[in-house]
């Protein structure tokens, strides 16, 4: 884990203090970075104010102090808003060192390309660096970064990610990070539902679910989703969301569009779509995606007596 001498603290900006952004910001602060957090939500700012060096609703302080930023944003509109503010400020000032931004959100490839080109007009470098892992994993520094862009710029941002991630992968040209994340999330969508299906099957056979998680994770049927979301399903603790069902719909939509553009048949992914939609319809929008277990359990006639 990267650490920074407190006498020579480096300043890093984190724009967006949601589940993933707040976890990364916390790890950076613990590693000794002077973290400038930015979020429009008063709740998010209050939560992080005691942990970070500075927490603000606007970008001014962050842009004035930092040459390296991480963005963790919920939508294309949010990314566009941040980009336009940065463009305006860069035109007003003469920055000595170029601003390098690692964009970690899961957003459409075409939108990240557009924003990259917009920021480049004022000399700002945007890297495409999506994250692989849940919010719970992010809190444990157990996420992987799919960094894409020019190698020299990835090298500038890598020490920051090493303080808040398990692994940083250089996956090549800008945009490959997003493509890698879409492939990863296709697997997540399938493995999450297959985990629920397997645990429900075992429960109906009379097996203990936590024992199943531990035993199956060590065998050929194991998966990361079984290890991460299996315990949540077994404990029915999906109200404590690491990835909310309604937020996950954004990722599902992006994957569906990319599959259509690539003309790739994806019958297993397609089979999961109605399960996640049913979770929304059954009031699990704010629950973790592990709540697909509740959907399958309901299809099977409800909780086992």
C-alpha positions as semicolon CSV with decimal commas, in nm:
position;residue;x (nm);y (nm);z (nm)
1;X;0,000;0,000;0,000
2;X;0,135;0,340;-0,097
3;X;0,198;0,576;0,192
4;X;0,290;0,942;0,187
5;X;0,515;1,118;0,438
6;X;0,295;1,350;0,642
7;X;0,559;1,620;0,605
8;X;0,528;1,597;0,225
9;X;0,161;1,526;0,180
10;X;0,040;1,515;-0,178
11;X;-0,297;1,664;-0,263
12;X;-0,551;1,448;-0,446
13;X;-0,905;1,537;-0,542
14;X;-1,195;1,294;-0,529
15;X;-1,505;1,422;-0,708
16;X;-1,810;1,222;-0,607
17;X;-1,830;1,081;-0,254
18;X;-2,083;0,805;-0,307
19;X;-2,021;0,441;-0,213
20;X;-1,709;0,397;-0,426
21;X;-1,577;0,752;-0,410
22;X;-1,601;0,774;-0,032
23;X;-1,421;0,440;0,006
24;X;-1,135;0,551;-0,217
25;X;-1,112;0,889;-0,045
26;X;-1,096;0,723;0,297
27;X;-0,811;0,492;0,193
28;X;-0,620;0,783;0,040
29;X;-0,654;0,985;0,359
30;X;-0,534;0,689;0,568
31;X;-0,236;0,652;0,335
32;X;-0,135;1,011;0,409
33;X;-0,267;1,202;0,109
34;X;-0,430;1,541;0,158
35;X;-0,769;1,458;0,009
36;X;-1,001;1,723;-0,132
37;X;-1,347;1,569;-0,152
38;X;-1,626;1,718;-0,361
39;X;-1,993;1,625;-0,363
40;X;-2,321;1,810;-0,416
41;X;-2,489;1,606;-0,142
42;X;-2,482;1,763;0,208
43;X;-2,521;1,414;0,357
44;X;-2,214;1,285;0,175
45;X;-2,011;1,592;0,271
46;X;-2,106;1,564;0,637
47;X;-2,016;1,194;0,642
48;X;-1,667;1,258;0,502
49;X;-1,585;1,591;0,666
50;X;-1,405;1,434;0,962
51;X;-1,198;1,201;0,746
52;X;-1,069;1,425;0,467
53;X;-0,855;1,737;0,459
54;X;-1,119;1,940;0,274
55;X;-1,479;1,869;0,173
56;X;-1,672;2,108;-0,050
57;X;-1,981;2,129;-0,267
58;X;-1,793;2,293;-0,557
59;X;-1,469;2,225;-0,742
60;X;-1,283;2,551;-0,676
61;X;-1,069;2,442;-0,380
62;X;-1,000;2,101;-0,528
63;X;-0,888;2,240;-0,865
64;X;-0,675;2,502;-0,697
65;X;-0,483;2,251;-0,486
66;X;-0,465;1,931;-0,694
67;X;-0,312;1,822;-1,023
68;X;-0,447;1,468;-0,998
69;X;-0,815;1,387;-0,957
70;X;-1,040;1,085;-0,934
71;X;-1,400;1,119;-1,052
72;X;-1,668;0,878;-0,932
73;X;-1,996;1,002;-1,073
74;X;-2,350;0,865;-1,110
75;X;-2,434;0,978;-1,464
76;X;-2,319;1,123;-1,794
77;X;-2,486;1,450;-1,698
78;X;-2,275;1,470;-1,382
79;X;-1,956;1,403;-1,577
80;X;-2,048;1,669;-1,833
81;X;-2,114;1,921;-1,557
82;X;-1,777;1,854;-1,390
83;X;-1,596;1,869;-1,725
84;X;-1,748;2,203;-1,820
85;X;-1,652;2,355;-1,484
86;X;-1,296;2,230;-1,527
87;X;-1,275;2,367;-1,882
88;X;-1,396;2,708;-1,766
89;X;-1,148;2,724;-1,480
90;X;-0,852;2,603;-1,685
91;X;-0,919;2,884;-1,932
92;X;-0,912;3,133;-1,645
93;X;-0,584;3,012;-1,496
94;X;-0,237;2,916;-1,613
95;X;-0,168;2,583;-1,448
96;X;0,201;2,496;-1,417
97;X;0,145;2,121;-1,429
98;X;-0,120;1,951;-1,645
99;X;-0,429;1,822;-1,470
100;X;-0,469;1,443;-1,491
101;X;-0,812;1,296;-1,417
102;X;-0,888;0,928;-1,362
103;X;-1,254;0,873;-1,452
104;X;-1,377;0,565;-1,263
105;X;-1,752;0,571;-1,334
106;X;-1,931;0,308;-1,542
107;X;-2,060;0,517;-1,832
108;X;-2,098;0,466;-2,209
109;X;-1,776;0,452;-2,408
110;X;-1,887;0,723;-2,653
111;X;-1,956;0,970;-2,372
112;X;-1,617;0,920;-2,211
113;X;-1,451;0,976;-2,550
114;X;-1,647;1,297;-2,599
115;X;-1,553;1,429;-2,255
116;X;-1,189;1,330;-2,306
117;X;-1,176;1,535;-2,626
118;X;-1,351;1,829;-2,460
119;X;-1,102;1,840;-2,172
120;X;-0,808;1,803;-2,411
121;X;-0,895;2,146;-2,560
122;X;-0,758;2,303;-2,239
123;X;-0,471;2,059;-2,188
124;X;-0,646;1,837;-1,931
125;X;-0,578;1,463;-1,953
126;X;-0,866;1,223;-1,894
127;X;-0,796;0,855;-1,829
128;X;-1,066;0,588;-1,849
129;X;-1,027;0,387;-1,527
130;X;-1,339;0,191;-1,423
131;X;-1,335;-0,013;-1,104
132;X;-1,408;-0,382;-1,062
133;X;-1,562;-0,467;-0,727
134;X;-1,853;-0,386;-0,500
135;X;-1,883;-0,108;-0,245
136;X;-1,811;-0,360;0,030
137;X;-1,494;-0,464;-0,150
138;X;-1,393;-0,100;-0,198
139;X;-1,413;-0,045;0,177
140;X;-1,166;-0,332;0,221
141;X;-0,934;-0,205;-0,058
142;X;-1,026;-0,517;-0,254
143;X;-1,103;-0,362;-0,594
144;X;-0,921;-0,372;-0,926
145;X;-0,868;-0,072;-1,154
146;X;-0,889;-0,110;-1,531
147;X;-0,674;0,186;-1,634
148;X;-0,668;0,291;-1,999
149;X;-0,497;0,577;-2,179
150;X;-0,137;0,680;-2,243
151;X;0,111;0,483;-2,032
152;X;0,293;0,794;-1,911
153;X;-0,031;0,935;-1,772
154;X;-0,136;0,605;-1,615
155;X;0,202;0,609;-1,438
156;X;0,113;0,948;-1,287
157;X;-0,213;0,822;-1,139
158;X;-0,104;0,467;-1,046
159;X;0,045;0,554;-0,702
160;X;-0,290;0,701;-0,602
161;X;-0,484;0,391;-0,701
162;X;-0,230;0,168;-0,528
163;X;-0,339;0,331;-0,201
164;X;-0,706;0,242;-0,249
165;X;-0,712;-0,068;-0,473
166;X;-0,581;-0,423;-0,466
167;X;-0,456;-0,417;-0,825
168;X;-0,410;-0,167;-1,106
169;X;-0,421;-0,307;-1,461
170;X;-0,300;-0,112;-1,763
171;X;-0,542;-0,241;-2,028
172;X;-0,419;-0,024;-2,314
173;X;-0,574;0,252;-2,522
174;X;-0,833;0,491;-2,382
175;X;-1,171;0,320;-2,367
176;X;-1,039;-0,031;-2,310
177;X;-1,104;0,024;-1,940
178;X;-1,474;0,071;-2,005
179;X;-1,484;-0,225;-2,241
180;X;-1,314;-0,444;-1,980
181;X;-1,561;-0,327;-1,716
182;X;-1,859;-0,410;-1,938
183;X;-1,727;-0,763;-1,992
184;X;-1,668;-0,796;-1,616
185;X;-2,017;-0,669;-1,534
186;X;-2,174;-0,909;-1,782
187;X;-2,015;-1,188;-1,577
188;X;-2,125;-1,024;-1,252
189;X;-2,486;-1,006;-1,373
190;X;-2,485;-1,377;-1,454
191;X;-2,286;-1,497;-1,151
192;X;-2,500;-1,297;-0,910
193;X;-2,820;-1,462;-1,032
194;X;-2,653;-1,805;-1,055
195;X;-2,539;-1,766;-0,694
196;X;-2,896;-1,696;-0,585
197;X;-3,024;-1,990;-0,788
198;X;-2,765;-2,228;-0,641
199;X;-2,820;-2,119;-0,281
200;X;-3,197;-2,147;-0,315
201;X;-3,156;-2,493;-0,467
202;X;-2,933;-2,605;-0,181
203;X;-3,163;-2,455;0,081
204;X;-3,455;-2,652;-0,059
205;X;-3,240;-2,964;-0,039
206;X;-3,189;-2,896;0,330
207;X;-2,834;-2,759;0,319
208;X;-2,708;-2,477;0,539
209;X;-2,654;-2,172;0,321
210;X;-2,346;-2,031;0,494
211;X;-2,187;-2,373;0,482
212;X;-2,265;-2,387;0,111
213;X;-2,094;-2,052;0,057
214;X;-1,779;-2,170;0,233
215;X;-1,767;-2,515;0,076
216;X;-1,866;-2,420;-0,281
217;X;-1,632;-2,120;-0,290
218;X;-1,343;-2,364;-0,248
219;X;-1,448;-2,586;-0,539
220;X;-1,502;-2,581;-0,914
221;X;-1,836;-2,405;-0,874
222;X;-1,691;-2,110;-0,687
223;X;-1,703;-1,750;-0,811
224;X;-1,625;-1,406;-0,675
225;X;-1,998;-1,331;-0,656
226;X;-2,057;-1,646;-0,454
227;X;-1,789;-1,533;-0,208
228;X;-1,903;-1,169;-0,193
229;X;-2,282;-1,184;-0,230
230;X;-2,344;-1,539;-0,110
231;X;-2,319;-1,437;0,257
232;X;-2,553;-1,141;0,193
233;X;-2,810;-1,376;0,042
234;X;-2,770;-1,631;0,320
235;X;-2,820;-1,362;0,586
236;X;-3,084;-1,176;0,382
237;X;-2,893;-0,857;0,458
238;X;-2,940;-0,695;0,116
239;X;-3,090;-0,380;0,274
240;X;-2,728;-0,277;0,339
241;X;-2,650;-0,208;-0,026
242;X;-2,305;-0,219;-0,182
243;X;-2,463;-0,191;-0,529
244;X;-2,826;-0,080;-0,539
245;X;-3,062;-0,254;-0,778
246;X;-3,174;0,076;-0,934
247;X;-2,815;0,190;-0,993
248;X;-2,731;-0,150;-1,141
249;X;-2,997;-0,093;-1,408
250;X;-2,770;0,175;-1,559
251;X;-2,492;-0,080;-1,598
252;X;-2,730;-0,339;-1,743
253;X;-2,850;-0,087;-2,001
254;X;-2,494;0,008;-2,104
255;X;-2,400;-0,361;-2,143
256;X;-2,714;-0,428;-2,350
257;X;-2,634;-0,141;-2,586
258;X;-2,272;-0,251;-2,626
259;X;-2,380;-0,611;-2,698
260;X;-2,620;-0,483;-2,965
261;X;-2,352;-0,267;-3,126
262;X;-2,105;-0,558;-3,125
263;X;-2,373;-0,798;-3,257
264;X;-2,295;-1,050;-2,987
265;X;-2,567;-1,296;-2,879
266;X;-2,575;-1,315;-2,499
267;X;-2,849;-1,558;-2,393
268;X;-2,728;-1,597;-2,034
269;X;-2,705;-1,222;-1,976
270;X;-3,047;-1,177;-2,140
271;X;-3,194;-1,432;-1,901
272;X;-3,090;-1,220;-1,602
273;X;-3,263;-0,902;-1,724
274;X;-3,617;-0,994;-1,608
275;X;-3,483;-1,107;-1,270
276;X;-3,332;-0,764;-1,199
277;X;-3,645;-0,591;-1,332
278;X;-3,857;-0,807;-1,100
279;X;-3,638;-0,694;-0,809
280;X;-3,729;-0,335;-0,896
281;X;-4,097;-0,422;-0,921
282;X;-4,086;-0,597;-0,583
283;X;-3,958;-0,285;-0,400
284;X;-3,590;-0,380;-0,391
285;X;-3,474;-0,071;-0,583
286;X;-3,262;0,056;-0,292
287;X;-3,147;-0,290;-0,184
288;X;-2,826;-0,461;-0,288
289;X;-2,842;-0,668;-0,606
290;X;-2,815;-0,974;-0,381
291;X;-3,193;-0,920;-0,348
292;X;-3,236;-1,124;-0,667
293;X;-3,242;-1,412;-0,420
294;X;-3,576;-1,279;-0,290
295;X;-3,710;-1,273;-0,647
296;X;-3,621;-1,638;-0,709
297;X;-3,746;-1,739;-0,365
298;X;-4,081;-1,576;-0,445
299;X;-4,097;-1,761;-0,776
300;X;-4,037;-2,082;-0,584
301;X;-4,339;-2,018;-0,363
302;X;-4,192;-1,806;-0,088
303;X;-3,967;-1,878;0,209
304;X;-3,923;-2,246;0,288
305;X;-4,131;-2,346;0,592
